[in-house]
Amino acid sequence: MKARLRCTLAAGCLLSALAAPVCRAQGGEAGWISYRDAYRTMVAFAKYGAAKSFLQMHYQVAPNDPEQPLDGVRLTLSGRSTQLNLPLDVTGRTVLPLLKAAYDENAMLVLNRRVSAFTFGPRLSIVARVDGIYEGTDLRAACDQALQYMRYVDASYQGRHCAGVRFAFVPASEAEVRIRDPLRDATLPPMEGAAFEGDANAAFRVMLYRFAEWPERALVISQNVPVAITPLIE
């Protein structure tokens, strides 16, 4: 029998949107997971009524093996009345449509790979600006919005605080993030790391903007489009 990923809110298995997804598919060869289960992990953000203007939520398919490429991995929403390809970005994220018809008919999310080799779940990030220019105050507000949401869905975040944001770019790029404030201009030091905390793929070009190291009204300039901007909550 084809196995389904069982991850329901009622069972207390809401995936952390910031840390690595924790629910893994069981059953080895199954090539699909339940759309209903994915829907339930995403709908909390859609219904969240507090401030979230700087935030966005995606659904992520992440390889468990850092050597496993995402090239050629395809995710499809398949049901009696629904057939949709869900393109994945370089971090494995996609926009998951919240469709009542697909939910009612218990549609499948079909992966063209063995699902037990991947983890699945929501990923919260900060919306990237087209011009690449970020006010330091806006980044602090974005991180606070993320923290408040995580406290809403996960009580363990009550004792944590916003430390900064992470800019992640494609591996081996020459991307830069510059900081301007009244006293100095500087470039954030790059490092190799994961785009999201807990991801197995740690080959992205990453820069950390830590709030404690810069004045509140600094200007942050990204010369390249990041694959993700994520809050640093410690």
C-alpha positions, 0 to 999 in steps of 0.5 A, a space after each residue: 500500500 502506498 504510504 502517506 506522510 502523516 503530519 496533522 495539526 491535531 497530532 501536534 506535528 506542525 512543522 517549524 517554519 524556521 528550523 528544518 522540517 521534522 516530518 519525514 515520509 515513511 514507507 520508502 518507495 512511495 512517490 507521493 504525500 497527502 495534499 491534505 497534510 501539506 495544506 494543514 501545515 500551510 493554512 496556519 500562516 494564511 489564517 494568521 491575523 497579526 502583522 506579516 507584511 514583510 513575510 512569505 510562506 512557501 512549501 519546501 521539498 528538501 533532500 536529506 543528503 547534501 549530495 542529492 541535487 534538486 535538478 530534475 526533481 518535480 512536484 505535482 499536485 494531482 487529483 480527480 479535478 486538479 493537475 498542477 506542476 509546482 516548480 521548485 526553486 534552488 532551495 526546493 521551495 514552491 508556492 503551495 496553492 490552498 485549493 478546497 477542491 483538492 483538499 476535499 478529494 484528498 489529492 496527492 503531491 506526487 514527487 518523481 523521486 523516493 519520498 523517504 529521501 526528502 523532508 517536506 514542510 513550510 518555510 518562512 522567509 522575508 520578502 526580497 526587494 526588487 531594488 535590493 535596498 533594505 532599511 535596517 529598521 525594516 529588517 528588524 521589523 521583519 524579524 520581529 514579525 517572524 518571531 511573533 508568528 513562530 511564538 503563535 505556532 510554537 511555544 518554545 519560541 517564547 524565550 528566544 529573540 531576534 538576532 539578525 537576518 541571513 542573506 543566502 545566494 546561489 553557491 559559488 556566486 560573487 554576491 555582496 551585501 554592503 552596509 551603509 551608516 553615518 560612520 562607515 561603509 562595509 561589506 558583510 563577510 561571506 561564508 558557505 552555509 545553508 539557506 535555511 537553518 537545518 537544511 542539509 545543503 550547506 553550499 550556499 553563499 551566506 552573509 549574516 546581518 546581525 542587529 547588535 553590530 550595526 545602528 538601527 537605521 543602517 542601510 543594507 544593500 544587496 547587489 544580487 537577488 538572494 535566493 532567500 532572506 531568513 530571520 536569525 532567531 536565537 
